Each structure stands twice: as C-alpha cells, then as structure tokens.
C-alpha cells in the first residue's frame, strides 16, 4: 500500500499558480536521481533545462555546474550511477519508441549507447572493476514496474503470465546490444541487487512468480554473473531491502523489518554471511528506523528516521549508530535517502522541508552543508512545527502545518493519514498547486500524524499495529489532535479527515469509530478486508500483518472491516479511486459508497479512468484536489 497519495502530497518540479493568483509562481528547481562520484567530488542529477530534464554534473564542493548531457532530446533520463573511473552510466527512455537506452559517458563527456532494451529498465550498477554494467530489465513489459502502477486489463486466463524483471550484464567497451539476453533465470523476479566485490556475481532480493505480489516473501540470494545460477543465502522472517556486500566479500547487510510497500524502506540492519546462515540484527532495540544503508570502504553508512529528524551516521556492529548530519527534513538520492563516496567519507542528498525548497547538501557525513541555492528565493506557503505526544505508553510524533500568519480566531483542521501503514509523513516543500497549499490558503490547518505502525520510533513501534489495524493507530491520531489543539487555535467542531491507500482505509474505518470529523475524503481505501484479500493483486502483503491468510482466520479480517460496521457511519464522505488500481481495486470503494448511500450518508464516488493507485496523473490529481476541497468547505468549514 502506497506511502503517499499524489493528491494529498504532491510536490511537482514546476509550480503552478494557486487559484485566484494574479501571477505565475516561480519554478522550483528539481534535482532528480542524485548520484555521487566515487571520489566524492562531483554530483550528477536530472535537472530542468527549458521544458525538459537533462543530466547535470556539479561540483560537490560548491554546487557549480560543470556540464550537462542530453544525448536524446526525445527521452527522459533516470538511473544515474558513477563508474569507478568517474564515468557516468544512465538510462534514456524513449516512451514513443518503447525503448530504454543504457548510456555511458566517459570523463570527457562523450556518450555511447551500450544497449537498447525493448521494454523497461532500471537500477544500473557498474561492476567493481569498471568493465561491466548490470541492469534490471523487463523485456516486452505490459505495464510499468511496481504494484502502484496501473494494471493491465484482467482478461484471458488470469494469473498465467507476469512481467519478469531480470538481471542483464553489458560490457562498457562493447557495441550497442539490441538482442538482450538476461543472466538471471526465467521465472524469478529480481527486486534489488548489489555486485560482489570480485565481480563474479550478485546478491539480490528475489521471488518466483508475480513480481507485484511476491516481494513480501522475497529471499536473499546469490546469483552467478556468468551462469545465472541462484543460491539462497537466507529466507528472513521480515521483509528485506537494499542488500549490500562488505568490501571483503564475506558478509551481506540489508534492511529488514515489517514493511508494507516495496520502496517504502524502513527497519533494522541485519547481517548474514555471504556463504549463508542465520541473519543477525545489529541494531536491535534502536529507537529509530534505518531507511538507507551503503557498505563503503570506510564501513557501513546509514540514513535513519529518528522522530522528526533524518540522520546520517556510521554503523559498527554491536554499537549504537554514531550520528552525523541530522535535520528535521526529508532527503532523497538515487534509490535511497543519501549517496556516499567509495570511502564513505563524503555524502550527498537532496534535502527539503516544509519551509525550504529542495537543495543539494554535500560534504563529510557528519557535516553536510547546502551547496546549491537555485531555490533560496522561493517563499514557503506554510509554517510548520513538530508536535509530540504520549499515548498508551508510546511516544508519538506528527507535523502541524498552518498559515504563515496565525489566525486570530479558531480555524478548521484537516488530518491527513499516510499510507503504508509502514511509512511516515516527512517534511516536503509544497507547491501552490498541491491540496495542502490550497487548504492552508483557504484557512485550514493540516495535521500529519505518525501513529504506531509508522517509521521513526524503532521497529517495535512499527510493528505495534500488527493485527490491530484501526485500533491503537486511530487512538494515537485522536490523541494527537488533542495535543495539537493545545498548541494551535484549532476549532474542534470543524475537523476533517483524509488519506489514501492505508490512509483511505483509516478514513473509511474512522467513520465507524468516531463522529469527531465533519467530513472525510477516502482515496483508494479498503472497506472490506475479506473481499479485498480475494480481489487485490498483492495479497501477500497482508500475511506479515495478520499472521494468517483470510481463509485461515476470516474473523481477524472481518473485525477491521468498515463494511461490517457500516450502520455506525454518519460522516459525509468523498471517495476516489483509479480504475486500474492493483493495490486496492475500485470494488473496495464501490462497496463503501453503496453502504453509505443505502444508509443515507452524504457520499460521492469518482472512479478515474485508466488510473493506478491513488490517481497520480496530474490532471486527474487536480480534479481530486478540487473535489476534496469543495467537500471540506461544504461540511467542515461551514460546520457550527
């Protein structure tokens, strides 16, 4: 289930004018797919130049632009990664042609195409000796990679054909390969991987069968780079992400924990011998959530979420993480939260918060500093503060956003529940086009709680809502609203609730548990866990949370299904969902719409054509925003 809804947390690269604005807002300069050179002296990003993005090289010391690469004006770029000699590998996707080029730029900026893939591709990684590039390829892909993407039409014999993401290897000195032959075996989906230091193979997270559905039961495997032979290293009891091999080639580290979405990474750090064995938790009991690891020559580097702060640090097995850079912000880079030099001394990340637009930070791990200033003049839309409270023995944190000038009278507030549930709301710089900005402009406060089940307080906190969906986490949210009302002028008689994915479930479920909210907006929500289990495309994700399948423990699924308590629901609700949502099929929204309609509760349902999870397409997302705000204005703002 998705981390965030595009409608509730959009942060587009280009700002659009807010409703009623007389001038176009300045454009936010974006920094996509950040990579750091092995020496730590240069960064590569995808940045806007005119109407499109180009590969941009900068000095990591001061952010100066050193040059740009744009070998395919009709393509979109991704997957930037440096080679050991300082060359750059990246992907150029031609959507019209249905191809992805694997390109290599040498130190002089000369670009050569190493391979052309018919389908989709991601995550290039250069071998330790710099002679080869590995790549995840989906040949003849029927859909975009990932369960949040719009699914294919469900026709023909169901479940017999699935896209396969496999590993392929290409020589950097070779000519353009157009007939791609993957190394990894057919029938096995590769999620993430890392080269072994000797270049003879890979460690990877893999699963047999449907890639969208089986990440939750993926194993940690070794794959031979020549034969493609697979050897299981470990079958962890938790979900796992970011396998990384130690420089001596003896040990594998990975992030393991209770995770509800591929890509929404968080947990403890585990190590296991490359030869195989039982994984060992080396951050057991930490009161933070590790979100990125990298095993450099200088040791294990980590990025973690600790309460309201993102932290970079150094991890020595058996000791607490030695904290370095810390900031109440969010960070992104490459396929993690930060990237590191080969020796682990230098790091870089794209950092932003609610009051500061994105900027590249770089420098020693303990002392990152801002090196780009393209967005310094852009003024924030909201003021923000971190709010903490205690509930039922848990320390809980959330973010309160409000107008830059506090109102003189009490104001309405909308609580936004993040998806997941294994995720967290972290600071992002919102654009005038986003729902948050428009709500604040219309006089609302916006509250982002991180209740139990969220990242940021340690693995025990994340696992605290196992077999308790909508129980303790909802009580944490209601207690958080009480805490917010003590520090801000919030009108308790004018409260609204919203969320998408797991947040959509919470919005539907809360309608049967409390009458505190005057209006609800539920995106891609789950109203009936029983029917959901049998109709969604990712049923495996529920097993770590419920313990058993629905067929083995139906009552556990019934007990947290709003549909079984529909008679209690009284709050007016706007529902939206994508027609081709794999994660939460539109039938879940239809069931809840039908229940509210039959019980004479004001309700509106919009199913967006061809849309995937949480309706990410810009035009459709704008329509969701318009309808949601109108719904809140009618039932929350006008409440007495």
Secondary structure, DSSP 8 states (H G I E B T S, - for coil): --S--TTTS---SS----TT-SS--------EEEEE-TTSSEEEEEEEETTEEEEEEEETTT--EEEEE-S-TT-EEEEEEE-TTS-EEEEEEETTTTEEEEEEE-TT--EEEEEEEEEEEEEEEE-TTSSEEEEEEEET-SS-SSTTS------SSTTS-----EEEEEETTS--B-S---SS-TTEEEEEEEE-TTSSEEEEEEEES-TTT-GGG-EEEEEETTT--EEEEE--SSEEEEEEE-TTSSEEEEEEE--SSTT---BEEEEEETT----EESSTT-SSEEEEEEEETTEEEEEEEETTEEEEEEE-TTS--EEEEEESSEEEBTTBS-EE-TTSSEEEEEEEETTEEEEEEEEETT--EE---TTTT---SEEEEEEEEEETTEEEEEEEEEESS--SS-EEEEEEE-SSSS---------TTSHHHHHHHTT-EEEEEE-TTSSSS-HHHHGGGTT-TTTHHHHHHHHHHHHHHHHS-EEEEEEEEEEETHHHHHHHHHTTT----SEEEEES--S-HHHHHHHSS-GGGGHHHHSS-TTT-HHHHHTT-GGGGGGG--SEEEEEEETT-SSS-HHHHHHHHHHHHHTT--EEEEEETT--TT--SHHHHHHHHHHHHHHHIIIIIT--
